């Protein structure tokens, strides 16, 4: 279905704050004597600095006795001055820590030498670039052209008909979050359906991004706690009952937070259902290359939807697969029916971006572009990426084996079946709290752990904690 482009005081108590009275009638000669020598000593033989001259002028002014000032006159402080006891912001309540980033805050406060942070993903590539991005002029609103072109090829494939036919418009954004927000703002203004369906559960920022952009957020079943796998039938039922034209958020690979992905056969059935109902796919691709270690394999779900000549959106992030967390590098691509439509879409994306952040930063995008265009750097990156993905898979097997050796109650095969940086352990909030208190292990309260935070040395400690939590905490 083609995209449619119709334009569619803080209150405080009235208190008086007084400084000590500065009436000259209260300033005696002894006080003056103490003050003047102190100032004169700084002037040195009558040749004072500009600052000292101003201080002496002020002193003379305060020492004068105008008839209009009596002993009861005083200087009142403004509500925001240092004389006030209570802050004008005292009514502001403390906001909650981010449920994911707050884990690191708690971890950093813990002095235990055996503490372990499994809350936040962090696994950086060793690829660095110095001296290659010295130009610091503004980029165009859509970002670095080479970066955009190469990003589209990375996710859709170099031989993608959509790219060859100029049906794709790509804009550089502020990592995955910014890409999602720009796409959501565009859809809220220019797409005829303003309802988006997101999986349950999903990344905690998703509902906030889409709600603030003006979309109505609903959910579809995704994770099955009983099997710790995909609730495929529930997913099909919910999308089947969604209104025609609704937007559907799909995790391209390595679903966050569950680590549960559909098989290729399941992806095909999802595609058929969505196309039959005219549902618009919006892919979030934050972990391309991290699920299987193959950039192409991890993009298969997206490419299936592009191959049928239908329209879709895709948000990319380079935070994880290139370790560029702090550079905030991402891209939003919109696949359209025709090149003419794609050009119009790009013009409207510019109008979304300009008042939001004007244009994106250049350094991180230059790093990505340099790696993607250079054969040697690209090959080195893919080797490192595969090594990191394999290490995460190895941690899954080590943890599963450690729990089996300990005889931990329950079926823990889902640790191996799940994929990507995260594992949805199935531990409840009480068990998580127990592990934090007794074993100094930090994770989100829903039991999600970052496998990238594990090593062969820390797996036994985690296995001991899980075993204790499962056997002693309901």
N, C-alpha and C positions, 0 to 999 in steps of 0.2 A: 504494500500500500504506500503510495507516495506521501512524503511529508507535506502537510498543509501549512501555508505561510500567510494565512489571513491574519491581519493585525488584531490580533486579538489583545518640684523643688523640695528639695529636702526641707522639712520643718524642724526647727529647734526651739527649745524653750526660750522665751524672751528674757534672757538674763543679762545683767550688766557686769562686765569684767573691768576691773580698775587696776591701773598700775599705781605704784607708790606716788603720792601727790608731789608734783614738781613746782608748787607755788614758791615764789622767791621769799615769801614771808616765812617759809619753813626752812629756808637754807641759811644757816648761820655763818658767821665769819670764819669759824673753825673749819667748817666743811669747805668753804671757798678756799681757805688757805691750803687745805690738803689737795684740792683739785688744781689750782693754778700752778704751783711749783712742778707738779707732775707733768703738766703740759709744757711749761716753759723749759723744763729740762730737756725736752725733745727738740726744742727749736734751735738751741745752740747759738748764743750770742745774737739773738734777734733775727737770724736768717732761717725762717721756718719753711717747711715743705708745704705744698698745696694742701695736703691732708691735714697737717697741723693747723694751718690758717683756718680751715673750715671748722676744725674742732674748737679753736679759740673763739671763733665767731658764734658758734652754737652756745658755748659757755657764757659768753657775754649776754646773749639773748635770754638764756634761762636765769641769769642773775639779775636782769632788769625787773622793775616793779610796776608794771602797767596797772592802772587803777581798775581795769576791767576784770582782773583775775583775783579771786579771793582764795582763802584757804580750803574751800570746799570744792574748787574746780579740779577736775582730773581728766586724764586721757583714757577714753574707752577703746577697748580692743575690738577689732572686727571679728565676726564669727569664725573666720579661718585663721586667725593669728595664733601665735604661740601662747598668748595669755589664757586661752580657753582650756578648760580641764578635759572636756570630752570632744572627740573628733566629730566633725560634721558627717563622717562616714560610719559612725558607731552603729547606725541602724542596719548597715549592710551585713547580711549573714554570710558565713563562710560557705563557699561553694564546695561540693563534693569533689574529691580527687577523681580524675578520669579512671574508670575501672581497669584500664589496661596500663596506662602510664603511671597510675598511682601505685601499682605493684612495685615499680622501681623505687619510688619515693620511700616506701616502707622498707624495702631491701637495703637501701643506702643508709637508713637509720640503724639497722641491726648490726651490732658489733661482733656477732658470732663469726669465728674463723671458718666454720663449715657451712655458712649460709650459701644458698643456691637460688639464683633468679631464673625462673622459667616462665616469666610473665610476658616479656617483650622480645620479639624476634630481633636478632642482631647477628648477622654473619656477613662480614664485609669482604668484598673482593680485594685482592692486593693491587689491582690496577690503579695507578695514579697517573696524573698528567700535570706536568709543570712546564710553564713557559709556553704552552701551546695556545693559550687563550688570553692574549694580552689586550685585545680590543675590548674596551669597556663602554662603547657607545650603546645607545638604546637599540634593542632589537625591534623588528616590526611587531605589531600587535599579535600576530599569529605565531611569532617566535622565529627560531632559526630554521630556514628553509630546508637545509640539508638534513637536519635532525628530523623534521617532520616527514620528509620523503623516506628516510631510512627506517623510521619507526613504523610507518605504514607497511613497509615491506617485511619488517620483522614479524609483525603479528598476522598479516594477511597472506604472506608468501610473496617472494619476488616475482612469481609468475601469475599473480592474481589478476583475473580478467577485470575486476573492479578498478584496480590501479591502472592497468593498461588502457582502460577506457575513460580514465579521468573521472570516475564516479565517486572517488573518495576525497573528502576534505579532511585534512589533519591540522590541528593547532597545538602548539606547545603549551602545556599548562603546569601548574604547581603540583607536581607528582600526581599520584592517583586521586587523592582527595580533591585537588583543584580540578582535575579532569572530570570527575563525577559532578562537581558543583557547576562547572560551566555547561556540561551537557544537560543537567537538570534545569538550569536557568533557561537554556535555549528551548527545551521541550515545554516548559511552563508558559513560554511566550508564544510559541509557534506550532505546537502540536495539538491536535484536536482533542486528545484524551489526556487528562491531568491526573490519572491514577497510575501509580507504579506498585507492582507486586514485588516484594523482596522475600528471600528465603527465611525460614524460621528454624534455627537461629541464623544470624548473619553478623558481619562486623558491626560493632557498636556504633560506629560513626554513620553508617548508611542511613538509618531513619532520620537522623538529624540533618544530614546534607540535603536529602530530598524534601523534607518538610520545610526547611528554611527557604528552599528554592521555590516553594509554592505548589508542590505536588502533594496529592493525597496518597498516603502510604498505607498499603495493606500487605498482608503476608500470605505466603503459601507454604504448605508443609514440606519439609525437606529432610530433617534428621529424625531417625527413629531411635529413641533412647533404649528400647528393648533389645534391638539388634546392634545398636551403636553403628548403624549403617544408614543407607539412604531409604527414606520412605517414598519409594518411587510411585506407588499407587496413589498415595495422598497427594503427591506433587501433581500427577496427571489430573486428578479430580479437581484440585483447586484451580489449576490453570485452565482446565476445561470449562469451569464455571465463571471464569473472569470475563468481564464485558469485552466485546470486540474492540480491538484497537488499543487495549490497555498496554502499558509499558511493563516489561518484566526484567528485573535485574537478575543476571546470571553470573556466577563466579566462573571464569574461564577455566581455571584449574586450581587445585590445592585449596579447596573451600576453607574459608576462615569463618568460624573457628573449628569446624569439625574435622577437617582433613578428609572428608568423604566426597568423592567425585562420582558422577554417573559414568557408566561404561560408554564406549562409542555407540553401541546399539541403543542404549538408553538415550543418549544425546540425539540420535536420529529420530527416535519417537517423540522426544520433546520438540525437535525442530518441526516435524510434521504437524503436531498439534498446534504449535504457535502460528505457523504459517496458515493453517486452515482457519484459524480464528482471527487472523490479522493482528496478532499480538506483536508489539515492537520489542526486539531484544536489545538490552543494554548490558554489555559485558563489562565486568570489572576484572582486568587482567593485572594482578599485582605480583604474580609469582611465575611468570613464564620462564621455563628452564629449571625451576626449583622442584617441580613435582616429579618428573621423570628423569631430569638431567638433559632432556632434549628440548630445544626451543621449538622445533616443528611439532613434536608430539603434544606439547603443552598448549599449542595454539589450534589443535584440531577442532575443538568445539566451535571456535569462532569461525574458522574457515568453512565449516559445514554450512553455516548460515549465510556466508557470503557467496558460496558456490551456487546457491539457488537463485541468484540475482535479486534477492530481497534486500530490504534496507535494515540497517542495524547501527548501533553505536558501540564503541569500544574505548574504554579508558585504560591507559597503560601507566605503569609506574616502573621506574628504574632504581627505586630505593633498595630493593632486596637483591635482584639479580645482578646489579652492578655495585652494590654496597654504597650507593650515593644517597644515603639517608638524609644528610644535612643539605644536599644541593637542591632538593625538591624538584626533581626532573620527571616530567610525565607528558603524556600526549592524549588528546581526545581525537578520535577519528569517527566520522559519520559516513557510512556507505549509503549512497543515494541511487536512484533509478537512472539518472542521466547526469552528464557532465554539467549541463546547464543548471540543474537543480543543485548540484554540489557547489557550484560557484555562488549561487544565491545563499545557500546555507552558510558558506564561509563568511560572506558579508555580514550576516546576522550574528555569527559567533564573535566577530570583531566588536559589534555593538554590545555584546554581553561582557566581553573581556575588558574593554577600555575603561568603563567606570569601576570595574572590580579591582584590577591591579595594573591596568594600563598595558603592560607588556611583561613577558617573563624574563628571568635572569639568563645570562649568556654562558656562564662558566660551565655549569653542569651539562647543559645541552651540547656544548662544544666537546666535552669529554666523550659523551655518548656517540656523537657523530663521528669523532675520530676513530673510535673503536669499531663502529659498524661499517665504516667505509674502508678501513685498512685490513687487508686479508690476514696479515700476520697477527695484528692485535685482536681481530675477531676470533681467529683460531685459538689464540692463547686464552681469550675470555671463555670460549665454549669449553675448553679443557678444564679450566678452574671451576666453571659453573657445574660441570658434570661431577667433578671431585666433591664439591660441596653438597650436591644432591645425594651422591653416594654415601657421604659421611652421615647425613641425616637418616638415610635408610639403614645404615649400619647401627646407629643409635637406637632405632626402633627394634631391631632384632636383638640387640644387647639387653634392652630393657625387658622385652618379652621373655627372653631366656632367663633373666635374673628373677622375674616374678614366678616363672615356672619352677625354678630350682627351690625357691622359698615356699612353694606350695600355697601361694596366695590364692584365696578363694575367688572363684569367678572365672569367666572366659576373657582372656586378655588378647585374643587373636586380632581384635580390632586395631591394636597398636601397629601391627604389621600391615593390615589391610588399608588403613588410612594413609594418606599421602601428603607430602608437602612439609612445611615447617611446623605445623601444629598437630597435636593429638588431643582429641576430646576424650579424656581418660574415663569419664563416667563417674568420677568422684563427686560427691555432693559438697555443699558449702561447709558443713560441719567437719567433714573429713579434711577439706582444704585448710580450714582454720586449725585443726589439730596438727597437721603437718607443718604449718607455719610456726605454731607455738612450740612444738616439741622437737622439730627437726630443722627449723630455720629455712624451710623451703617455701619459696614465694611463687604464686601463680594466681590467675584470676579465679574468682569464687565459683565459676561454673565448671572448674576442673580442667580447663584448657592449659596445656603446657607447650612451650616452644621447644621442639626437639633440638633446634640449633643451639640451645643453651646447655645441652648435655655434653659430657665427654666420657670416655671410658673410666676415668677416675671417679666421676660423680654418679654414674649409673647405679652402683651398689648402694650408695646413700639414699638415692631416690627410691630404689626398690624396697629398702628397709622401711622407709617412711610410708610408702603405699601399703605395704603388708601390715604394718602396725595400724594404720588408719582403717583399713578394711576389716581387720579382725577385732578392733576395739571400739570403733565409732560406727553407729548405725547411720 
